[in-house]
């Protein structure tokens, strides 16, 4: 079979991937740059993000790794999306880019009710945000308020039993292999049912 002119050779793919790779982001430097751009003091940035001055200082100095909840607060405080927070300005990748996430190499961000394991985290400017989600919560009472975000979400249960509560619908119980697509602006919360934590593939639009 003749070679397809639209297919880039393996060597070319490897070269493009190498060129597309960026140095690991220094989150502390990134936050200081955002704060400096806005002319905010450490105290003002702490007030705007809802983090303590001490926590923000430690994150900037790389003395503490932020939880996913802290990353959300930082992004909201600076008025940007989480993925924009995690990418240095001007970082662009080749159109032929790809990303492979090995099961033992996933970053881990923990909150009281969830554990977030981002997938393809090395790629910037993604059209979707894929996560592996471990649901710890066992009751709706464990949530202070509904979770809301300006995205559309797709959740596919990988293991365990997941109950999804939404403010406009009756709770729905999902088993391994079941999935749900919903508007993230609608208040929602996920709860595990059973002795083990439910695990799901969660994909959000950006």
HUQUI-V856326 format. One record per helix or strand of 3 or more residues. SS is the DSSP state (A for helix, B for strand). FROM is the first residue (numbers start at 0). TO is the last residue. If there is no record, write none. Layout:
ss/from/to
SS/FROM/TO
SS/FROM/TO
//
This chain:
ss/from/to
A/9/19
A/26/37
A/41/48
A/52/59
A/67/77
A/81/84
B/113/117
B/127/134
A/139/141
B/151/158
B/161/165
B/168/173
B/178/182
B/187/191
B/197/204
//
